[in-house]
Amino acid sequence: MVILDFFFSGKDGAQIHKSIKAINPLTEVIFHTSNENIADAIDSFRNGAIDYIFKGKRSLRKVASHISNLATY
């Protein structure tokens, strides 16, 4: 599992996501980001992201839930 932000200094999270999927399509990718652009979220899902979580008070709980679910496999 990879947890990505959409914006990096000099990097594009969407492109990093595509590179990860090209290396291993089975890698689960979650975006945890302040980018609230719905089109970016939709594109992320179309490219295989399992979730797109907007940063906020409860967002870390949702990320933790994904990690917990992965640990049960």
MDAnalysis code that builds the backbone (N, CA, C; Angstrom):
import MDAnalysis as mda
import numpy as np

u = mda.Universe.empty(219, n_residues=73, atom_resindex=np.repeat(np.arange(73), 3), trajectory=True)
u.add_TopologyAttr("name", ["N", "CA", "C"] * 73)
u.add_TopologyAttr("resid", np.arange(1, 74))
u.add_TopologyAttr("resname", ["MET", "VAL", "ILE", "LEU", "ASP", "PHE", "PHE", "PHE", "SER", "GLY", "LYS", "ASP", "GLY", "ALA", "GLN", "ILE", "HIS", "LYS", "SER", "ILE", "LYS", "ALA", "ILE", "ASN", "PRO", "LEU", "THR", "GLU", "VAL", "ILE", "PHE", "HIS", "THR", "SER", "ASN", "GLU", "ASN", "ILE", "ALA", "ASP", "ALA", "ILE", "ASP", "SER", "PHE", "ARG", "ASN", "GLY", "ALA", "ILE", "ASP", "TYR", "ILE", "PHE", "LYS", "GLY", "LYS", "ARG", "SER", "LEU", "ARG", "LYS", "VAL", "ALA", "SER", "HIS", "ILE", "SER", "ASN", "LEU", "ALA", "THR", "TYR"])
u.atoms.positions = np.array([
    [0.847, -1.171, 0.000],
    [0.000, 0.000, 0.000],
    [0.894, 1.237, 0.000],
    [0.492, 2.209, -0.809],
    [1.198, 3.481, -0.887],
    [0.194, 4.588, -0.583],
    [0.584, 5.492, 0.289],
    [-0.244, 6.654, 0.600],
    [0.455, 7.868, 0.004],
    [-0.237, 8.542, -0.910],
    [0.345, 9.658, -1.653],
    [-0.390, 10.960, -1.375],
    [0.351, 12.036, -1.449],
    [-0.263, 13.355, -1.536],
    [-0.344, 13.682, -3.022],
    [-1.223, 14.575, -3.392],
    [-1.348, 14.918, -4.797],
    [-0.257, 15.887, -5.231],
    [0.229, 16.689, -4.297],
    [1.242, 17.693, -4.622],
    [2.534, 17.420, -3.866],
    [3.626, 17.476, -4.577],
    [4.966, 17.360, -4.010],
    [5.779, 18.519, -4.556],
    [6.852, 18.831, -3.906],
    [7.736, 19.868, -4.408],
    [8.361, 19.398, -5.725],
    [7.891, 19.977, -6.816],
    [8.433, 19.626, -8.110],
    [7.943, 18.310, -8.680],
    [7.007, 17.653, -8.016],
    [6.504, 16.359, -8.478],
    [4.989, 16.413, -8.620],
    [4.460, 15.500, -9.394],
    [3.027, 15.387, -9.626],
    [2.562, 14.043, -9.067],
    [1.705, 14.074, -8.053],
    [1.224, 12.849, -7.424],
    [0.520, 11.919, -8.393],
    [-0.199, 12.479, -9.354],
    [-0.889, 11.654, -10.347],
    [0.124, 10.875, -11.190],
    [1.212, 11.518, -11.562],
    [2.239, 10.834, -12.356],
    [2.958, 9.779, -11.518],
    [3.227, 10.078, -10.264],
    [3.847, 9.086, -9.377],
    [2.928, 7.874, -9.252],
    [1.625, 8.135, -9.103],
    [0.640, 7.056, -9.023],
    [0.706, 6.166, -10.266],
    [0.740, 6.759, -11.440],
    [0.815, 5.982, -12.677],
    [2.106, 5.171, -12.742],
    [3.204, 5.753, -12.274],
    [4.491, 5.036, -12.269],
    [4.445, 3.834, -11.330],
    [3.830, 4.012, -10.166],
    [3.691, 2.906, -9.210],
    [2.887, 1.778, -9.838],
    [1.759, 2.122, -10.450],
    [0.900, 1.109, -11.060],
    [1.590, 0.417, -12.236],
    [2.450, 1.140, -12.953],
    [3.190, 0.532, -14.065],
    [4.191, -0.504, -13.553],
    [4.779, -0.234, -12.404],
    [5.741, -1.163, -11.815],
    [5.027, -2.372, -11.229],
    [3.943, -2.120, -10.486],
    [3.177, -3.212, -9.881],
    [1.702, -2.821, -9.831],
    [0.918, -3.320, -10.775],
    [-0.499, -2.953, -10.830],
    [-1.301, -3.370, -9.600],
    [-0.785, -4.293, -8.810],
    [-1.503, -4.758, -7.627],
    [-1.294, -3.871, -6.399],
    [-0.380, -2.919, -6.499],
    [-0.126, -2.010, -5.385],
    [-1.354, -1.144, -5.134],
    [-1.828, -1.148, -3.900],
    [-2.962, -0.307, -3.537],
    [-2.463, 1.101, -3.260],
    [-3.119, 2.078, -3.863],
    [-2.716, 3.477, -3.710],
    [-3.881, 4.266, -3.135],
    [-3.576, 5.030, -2.086],
    [-4.541, 5.926, -1.452],
    [-3.975, 7.332, -1.533],
    [-4.791, 8.265, -1.973],
    [-4.403, 9.673, -1.929],
    [-4.924, 10.272, -0.627],
    [-4.050, 10.935, 0.108],
    [-4.405, 11.689, 1.317],
    [-3.903, 13.096, 1.051],
    [-4.817, 13.989, 0.708],
    [-4.398, 15.255, 0.119],
    [-5.328, 16.406, 0.470],
    [-4.823, 17.584, 0.330],
    [-5.656, 18.778, 0.493],
    [-6.249, 19.218, -0.843],
    [-5.900, 18.512, -1.923],
    [-6.424, 18.825, -3.251],
    [-7.880, 18.361, -3.338],
    [-8.792, 19.303, -3.374],
    [-10.217, 18.970, -3.412],
    [-10.807, 19.059, -4.816],
    [-9.964, 18.946, -5.817],
    [-10.412, 18.984, -7.204],
    [-11.072, 17.640, -7.534],
    [-12.369, 17.657, -7.767],
    [-13.124, 16.427, -8.013],
    [-12.636, 15.711, -9.273],
    [-12.276, 16.458, -10.300],
    [-11.769, 15.829, -11.528],
    [-10.494, 15.032, -11.252],
    [-9.612, 15.565, -10.402],
    [-8.395, 14.834, -10.037],
    [-8.742, 13.567, -9.265],
    [-9.716, 13.659, -8.383],
    [-10.142, 12.483, -7.616],
    [-10.691, 11.408, -8.553],
    [-11.534, 11.805, -9.483],
    [-12.117, 10.849, -10.432],
    [-11.023, 10.199, -11.272],
    [-10.086, 10.997, -11.770],
    [-8.971, 10.446, -12.550],
    [-8.147, 9.467, -11.719],
    [-7.964, 9.780, -10.445],
    [-7.202, 8.883, -9.574],
    [-7.891, 7.528, -9.450],
    [-9.205, 7.551, -9.267],
    [-9.950, 6.297, -9.199],
    [-9.882, 5.545, -10.526],
    [-10.001, 6.252, -11.613],
    [-9.920, 5.613, -12.936],
    [-8.558, 4.962, -13.163],
    [-7.542, 5.520, -12.539],
    [-6.185, 4.980, -12.669],
    [-5.845, 3.968, -11.580],
    [-6.847, 3.581, -10.781],
    [-6.645, 2.472, -9.848],
    [-6.480, 2.812, -8.391],
    [-6.623, 4.077, -7.999],
    [-6.547, 4.406, -6.566],
    [-7.728, 3.752, -5.846],
    [-7.499, 3.293, -4.612],
    [-8.598, 2.675, -3.866],
    [-9.342, 3.692, -3.012],
    [-8.736, 4.853, -2.782],
    [-9.439, 5.916, -2.051],
    [-8.750, 7.249, -2.324],
    [-9.503, 8.311, -2.124],
    [-9.018, 9.683, -2.300],
    [-9.576, 10.451, -1.107],
    [-8.738, 10.664, -0.120],
    [-9.179, 11.214, 1.168],
    [-8.714, 12.654, 1.296],
    [-9.683, 13.546, 1.513],
    [-9.340, 14.948, 1.744],
    [-8.825, 15.103, 3.171],
    [-7.732, 15.834, 3.332],
    [-7.164, 16.040, 4.658],
    [-8.144, 16.815, 5.528],
    [-8.262, 16.378, 6.744],
    [-9.157, 17.013, 7.694],
    [-9.097, 16.291, 9.027],
    [-9.961, 16.679, 9.938],
    [-9.932, 16.131, 11.294],
    [-10.060, 14.612, 11.337],
    [-10.908, 14.050, 10.500],
    [-11.171, 12.611, 10.560],
    [-10.448, 11.813, 9.485],
    [-9.669, 12.485, 8.681],
    [-9.044, 11.796, 7.547],
    [-8.039, 10.737, 7.981],
    [-7.310, 11.002, 9.056],
    [-6.321, 10.015, 9.507],
    [-6.986, 8.747, 10.000],
    [-8.191, 8.857, 10.533],
    [-8.931, 7.652, 10.938],
    [-9.228, 6.773, 9.726],
    [-9.591, 7.398, 8.646],
    [-9.906, 6.648, 7.431],
    [-8.650, 5.978, 6.878],
    [-7.531, 6.691, 6.882],
    [-6.265, 6.107, 6.441],
    [-5.906, 4.933, 7.347],
    [-6.044, 5.115, 8.653],
    [-5.741, 4.048, 9.614],
    [-6.636, 2.830, 9.381],
    [-7.872, 3.064, 9.013],
    [-8.790, 1.972, 8.726],
    [-8.300, 1.142, 7.536],
    [-7.826, 1.809, 6.488],
    [-7.273, 1.075, 5.337],
    [-6.063, 0.252, 5.746],
    [-5.206, 0.830, 6.557],
    [-4.001, 0.107, 7.005],
    [-4.414, -1.094, 7.857],
    [-5.370, -0.900, 8.736],
    [-5.847, -1.993, 9.578],
    [-6.436, -3.118, 8.729],
    [-7.228, -2.740, 7.721],
    [-7.811, -3.756, 6.839],
    [-6.735, -4.529, 6.078],
    [-5.693, -3.842, 5.673],
    [-4.605, -4.502, 4.968],
    [-3.899, -5.494, 5.894],
    [-3.758, -5.130, 7.153],
    [-3.067, -5.977, 8.123],
    [-3.834, -7.285, 8.386],
    [-5.132, -7.298, 8.102],
    [-5.907, -8.511, 8.345],
    [-5.809, -9.523, 7.207],
    [-5.184, -9.133, 6.088],
    [-5.048, -10.071, 4.975],
    [-4.037, -11.100, 5.278],
])
